[in-house]
């Protein structure tokens, strides 16, 4: 009886996983299918099967100077904001977990509130501030705006890793003559390296996929990021869905490769953050 119940549960479990996999992967398949089809076939024949496949949409994407420019802008903004956010998040998490001072818990709550605050209610103040300090339509301004949500996110995730480290290690380093920065970078940092990698991947993805701030703050085509460029393709008289799908497929590729390369660290980071945070 128990064996029969286990078999039924196993069949049910894998059936649910199979349906869930189809549900998740179907939009990706459909995007790839449309990206290889000509514009005329998209309107003349509605089908889920690959037909009239060609590389014209990908060729047009590479010939589009704004796509290449926006890809470069996106990589510059994402790498810069991720590196700066990691540095500040590392020091903030160290301060909130290792150091003892008045108001530490309150500061931690403020960071959590900043992490949970929706960007939809902050984009107008951010745009006004960026305009007033003459950082609109610049990559520097966008990097600073991204730090407003990447630093709280990185700090929140790293706190879980810092709480898993024995305080005695930092105290021993201090007794041996190390200052705070030496203890952080030479003792603590190697221990939280997996968490730092997972936070880097998550923050990079958050910056890479961000649309609202970039759409409002940077209106100059020369400083647009990739999500904004793809959205602006719909403003033409005839929406080039094939070209949009090709651009979307190429835009998703770097993040997909990044997650495949560091999926072990991402899973470990999420587990540690959920248990220890």
Residue, then its C-alpha position, 0 to 999 in steps of 0.5 A: x500500500x505504501x509503495x503504491x502511494x509513493x508511485x502515485x505521488x511520484x507520478x503526480x509530482x513529475x506531472x506537475x513539474x512537466x506542466x510547470x516546465x511547459x508553462x515556463x518554457x513556452x513563452x521562450x519557445x514562442x519568442x525564438x520562433x517569432x524571432x526567426x520568422x519574416x514580418x509578412x509570415x507573422x501576419x499571414x500565418x498564425x502557427x506555433x510551428x516553425x515556418x519560413x525560418x531565416x536570420x533577417x531579424x538578427x541581421x537587422x538587429x546588428x545593423x541597427x546602431x541604436x541596438x548596439x549602442x544600447x547594449x553597450x550602455x546597458x553593460x556599462x551601467x550594469x557592471x558599474x552599478x553592480x560593482x559599486x553596490x557590492x562594495x557598499x552592500x559588503x560594508x553595510x552588511x558587515x556593519x549591521x551584523x558584526x559591529x555594535x553601536x546605537x541605532x544599528x537595528x533601526x538602520x537595518x529596518x530602514x534598509x529593509x524598508x528601502x528594499x521593499x519600497x516599490x520603484x513605481x512610487x519613486x521614479x518621479x522623485x528620482x527623475x526630478x532629483x536627477x534633473x535638478x543635479x543635471x544628471x538626466x540623460x547620462x549614464x552616471x545618473x542612471x548608475x546612481x539611481x540604480x544604487x538606490x535599490x541595488x544597495x538595499x537588495x545586496x545588503x539584505x541578502x549579504x546579512x544572511x551570510x554574515x550572520x552565519x560567520x562566527x564573531x570569534x573570527x573577526x575578534x581574533x583578527x582584531x586581537x592579532x592587530x588587524x584593523x576593521x578593513x583588514x578583518x573585513x577584506x582578509x578574514x570575512x570576505x573569503x568566507x562570504x565569497x559564495x554569497x558575494x557571487x550570488x548577490x552580484x548575479x542577482x543585482x546585475x540581473x536587477x539592473x539589466x532588466x530595469x525599465x522604468x527608471x531608464x525610461x523616465x530619466x534617460x530620454x536621449x536615444x544615445x544613452x538608452x538601455x536595452x529594455x528601453x530600446x526594445x520598447x521604443x521599437x513598438x512606437x513605429x507605424x508597423x510594430x516589427x515583432x520579429x525584430x523585437x523578438x530577435x532583440x529580446x532573445x539576444x538581450x536575454x542571452x547574457x543573463x541566461x548564461x550568467x545564471x547557468x554559470x553561477x546557479x549554484x551560488x544563486x541557490x546557496x545565496x537564496x537559501x542562506x538569506x532565507x534561513x539566516x536573514 
